[in-house]
């Protein structure tokens, strides 16, 4: 395994930087878009929620076909390139023509493009390092992605403050070019496409199974429901914080939103490595439970004060929850789809289910905030988060099988 990784240093190095720059364009638009719509265009919470909901549903529709496509094709790098081009064009349109139809359409294309990134990165990672290296590789991906988010959020906040909030979207377009350059540096011959679609290290051939067979896996369905409930509670929290910041007198909403993102991402930078290392030698469920535990606590804490500095500090919990979830979700799906050939299809299907939860979360949170206030909306999300915790705790089984032939020395030697 060490020799195999050593011969692929260029591709692994390019994958590192791809995770950094991809974080800039994948997660950088949404939170700042909410602030832009609220403070610059003066949209109300219901309008913001409508755009987020419709664009989210567009992404949901694309998720499962995207996963199936990623399983079927070898041109995985091309999928990332096309997605980056779509996001660049959409971001420019938001900045140049900020009308409701244009922003709705552009954000929908952004959501569709984003459905390809996560599964494709996971597939390329699995194809490069194999199953015995995937825990540390996914943890490394998470750490580098978080580091990219920190830099992107800081730069976007400064651009929004000193250049103008529309300038943030030109920044996203520029970062899309960096994503394309890094993607093309990954050598396609270094990717084992049997592994990338869910095979095992020793498989000679993997037949891609259909969605009916995938849906017959009870454990996968339970995990999908857990993920839906988690994101149903989580998705609206940061946009709600953005709206609270936009209405707060004094200060700068873009800078405080940057601080919210940076605070969470700084926690996730070391957490990705730590979770990846821990997951390589421990069971999945105890680690995963912590992500579900901090979410309801975070929702309640948001109601205690609208002070921007307090809201930013609460984002530490977001870093813990999202950091653990980002690593463990991919590892659990990899466990459940081992040898099936539908690793990416499962990612897409669960992503679609999660997208439904996230879209409904934004819509419900926006409606509740308009009718009853932000505190009631935060408490509603906290109640859903508590239900997600109970569901995962009592119904989700352990997914990691006991290794039979891998020594601790081999595991320790997989790092890049």
N, C-alpha and C positions, 0 to 999 in steps of 0.2 A: 504493500500500500504506500509506503514512504517513497519507493522508487517511482511508483505511478504518479504520485503527487509532484515529485521533483521534476519529472519530465514535462509538467504542465504549468510551470511557474508563470509564464506569460499570461495564460488564460486565467489562472487564479488571481494574479495581480490585477488584471483587467476587471474581473468580477468584483474585487474589492472596491475599486473606484466606481464601478457601475452602481453598486449599492449606495455609495455616497451621493452621487449626482441624481440617481433615480429618486431618492428621498426628497430632493429639492422640487421635483415636478409632480410626484405622486401625491404627496400630502401637503404641499405648500399652498395650493390654491384655496381650498375650502375655508379654513378659518379666516384668512384675510379677505376672502370674498364676502363673508358675512359682515365683517367690519366695514368693508367698502360699500356694500349695499345699504347698511344701516346708517353710517355716519356721513358718507359722501352723497349717496343717492336718496337718502331719507326714506327707505322702504320700511314698512311696518313688519312686525314679527310674522304675521300670516303670509305676506308676500315672500319673505325670505324662506319660510318653511315650505312654501309651494315650489319654489325653484329647487330647493334641496331635495324635496320629495320626488318630483318628476325626474330630475337628473339621476337620482338614486335608483329609481325604478328602471331607467334606461340601462344603467349598469347591471341591475339584477337580471334583466332579460338577456344580456350578453354573457353573463357569467358562465352558465353551464355549456353553451356552445363554444365559448372560448376555451374552457378546460378540455372539452373533447377534441378541439382543433389542436391544442398543444400536445395532446397524447398522440395524435395521428401524424403530425408533420415533423420533419427533421430541421426545418428552417426556423428554429426557435429564436435565433438572433433577429431574424427579419420581423418577427412579431413585436419585439421591443422597439425596433426602429420605426415601424409604422405607427405604433402607439405614441412615441415621442413626437413624431411629426404632427399628429392630430392635436396633441396637447399644445404644441407651440402655436399652431394656427388658431386654436380656440382662445388661447390667452391673449393673443394680439387682437382678436375681434372684441373681446370683453373690454379691452382698454380703449379701442378706437370707436366702437359703436355700442355704448352702454345702455341699450334699451332692453325692455323686458324680454321680447322675443329672441333677441340676439344672445343675451346672457343665458337664457334658458336653453337655447340650442347649443351654445358653446359649452356650457357646463355639462350637458348631456353627452356630448362627444368626449369630453374629458373623462367622464365616468365610464364610458364604454372602453376607451383606451386603457384606463386604469385596471380594467378587469384582466388584462393580459399580463401585467407586470409581475404581481406576486407569484402566481403559479409558474410563470416562465422562469423566474429567478430560482424558485425552489427546484424546478425540473433540471435546470442547468447545473445547479449546485449538486444535486443527487447524481447527475450524470458525470460530474467531474471527480467527486471524492468517494462515491459509494456509500453503502449503508453504515459501515463502521466509522465513517468520518462525518456523518450528516449532522449529529448533535452539535459538534463544535463548529461546523461550517454554518449551520443555521444561526447559532449564537453569534458567530462572527458577522454574518450578514446583518443581524439585528443591531449590533454595536456600531457597525459602519454606517448603517442607515440612520441611526440616531445621531451620530456625529454629523452627518450631512444635514439632518434636520436642524441641528443647533446652528450651524453656520448659515443655512438658508433663512431660518427665522430671524436671526440677527440682522442679516443683510436686508431682508424684506422689510423689517421694522424700520431700519434706518432709511431705506428708500422711500417708504410710505411717509415718514416724518419730514424728510428734507427734500425729496424730489416730488412726491405726490403719490397717492395710493394707486393710481393707474400704472405708475412705473413698476409696481410689483409684478404685473403681468408680463411686461417686457422681460423682466428678470427670469421669469419662469420659461419664456420662450428661449432665452439664451442658454439656460441650463439644459434644455432639451437637446441642443446641439452637442453638449458635452456627453449626454447619455448615449447618443448615437455613436460618437467616437469611441467610447469605452466598449460598447457592445460589439463593434466591429473588430476590436482587439482580441476578443475571445475566439480562439481557433475552433472551428466547428468539428475538426477531427479529434479534438480532445474530449468531446462529450460522448459518453456511452448512452446511446439513445434507448437501449433496453432498460437501463436503470432509470433514465429520466422519465419514463412513463410508468414506473412502479414495479419493475422487475427486481430480482434479487441478484446479489453479486455473482452467483454461480449459474444464473440462467443463460441458456444459449439463445432462446427465443421466447418472447412474451407476446401473447395474443391479447389485444385490447378487448376487454369485456364491455358489454353494453350497460346502459343505465338501469335496466331492469334488474340485472344481477347485483349491481352496486346497491340498489335500494332494498335488496333482500337482507343486507347486513344490519342487524338490529343495533349493534354497537355504533355503527356509523350514523344511524338515524338519531340515536340518543345524543351523540356528540353534536350533531347538527342542531338539535333543539337547544342544547346548552349554549352553543355559540350564538344562536339567534337571540336568546334571552339576554345574554351578556351585552351584545351590541345594541339591542333594543333599549337597554338602560344606558349604555355608554355613549352612543353616537351623538346625542343631542346636547350632552353636557358642555363640551367646549364651545359649540356655537352659541349656547345660551349664555355662557360666560362672556363671549364676545359681544353679545347684545347688551348685557349689563354694563360692560366696560364702555360701550359706545354711548350709553345714556348717563354715565357718571360725569359729574361736573368736575372740570379740572383734569390735568394730565393729558396723555396722548393715547387714544385707543390702539393705534397700530403698534406702538412701543410696548404697551401692556400686553397685547395679544402675543407679540414676539416673546415677551418674558414668560407668558404662560406656556408656550410651546417649548422654549429653551429649558425651562425648569424641568418639565417632564422628560425631555430628551436627554438632559444631562444625567438624570437618574438611569435612563435606559442604556447609556453608553457602556458603563461597566456591567450592568445587569445582564445584557445579552451574553457576554462572555461567561459570566458566573452561572447563568441558567444553563447554557450549553454544556459547560463542564459538569455541572451537577447532574444534568439529565443523562449524561453518558454513563453514569454509574449508579443512578437512583431510579426509582419508579416515577411515573409521570404524574399520577393523581395528586400526591401531597404537594408537589410544586405548583400544579395548576390551581389547587384550591385557594392559594394565597391571592391569585389574581381576582377570583370571584369574591373573596372576602373584603378586599379594600374598596370595591366599587360602591356598595351601599353606604359605606362610611363617608366616602368622598361626596356623594350626593347630598347627604345631610349637612356636611360641613359648609357647603356652598350657601346654605340658607342663613348662616350665623352672621354674616357681614357682607356688605357690598364694597368694602374697601379694596381697591385694586391690589394692594400689596398682600392682603390676606388671600384673595382669590388666586393670586400667583403662587403663594405658598402651598395651597391645597393641591396644586398641580403635581406636587411630589408624588401623591398617591396615584395619579394618572400614569406617571412614569413607571411605577411598580406594576400596576395592573396591566397596562398595555405592553410593557416590556416582557413580562412573563407570558402573556397570551400570544404575542407575536411569534415567540420561539416555540412554545409548546403546542400550539395549534398545528403547525406543520409537522412536528414530530409525531403527534397522535395520528394524523391522517396518513403519514408514511407507515406507521405501525399497522393501521387497519387495512391498508391497501397493498401490503407486501405481497409480491408475486401475482398481482391481479391484472396489471397493465392499465389500471384506471386511476393512477395517482393524481393526475392533473384534472381528470373529469371529476373526481371526488372533491378536489379543491374548488373547482368551478361550481359544482352543485351546492356545496356548503357556502361558498361565497355568495351564491344567488340567494340562499335562504337568509344569510346574514344581511345581505343588502336589503331584503324586504324588511327585516327588523330595524335596520338603520334608517331606512326611508320613513317608515311609520313612526320611528322615534322622533325624527325632526318635525314631522307633521303634527304629531300629538303634542310635543313639547311647545311648538309654536302656538298652537291653538290654546293650550292651557295657560301659557304665559300671557297671551292676549286677554283671555277671559278672567283669569284668577291671579295673575302675577307670577313673577319669576320664582319665588320661593315655593309656591305650590307645584310648579313645574319640576323643580329640582327634587322635591319630595316624591313626586310621582315616579321619576326615574329611579330614585333610591329604593322604592318599594318593588319595582320590577327587578332591580339588581338583587334584592334579598331573595326573591323567588328563583332567580337564576342560580344563586348560591345553593339553595336547598335542593334544586333539581340536580345539579352536578354532584353534590355531596352524596345523595342517596341513590341515584340511578346510574351514574357513569361508572363503568368498570375500569380496572387497570388495563392498559393496552400494551405495555412493554413486556416482551417475552424475555425469558432468561437466556443470556448468551451461553452457547455450549463450547465454542471453539475459539473464542477471541480472548487473548490474554490482556491483562492490564497494561503491559508494555506496548502491545499493539495499539490499544486505545490511546495511550499517551503519545504515541508517535504520529498521530493523524493531523496534528495542528499544522497550519501553513507556516 
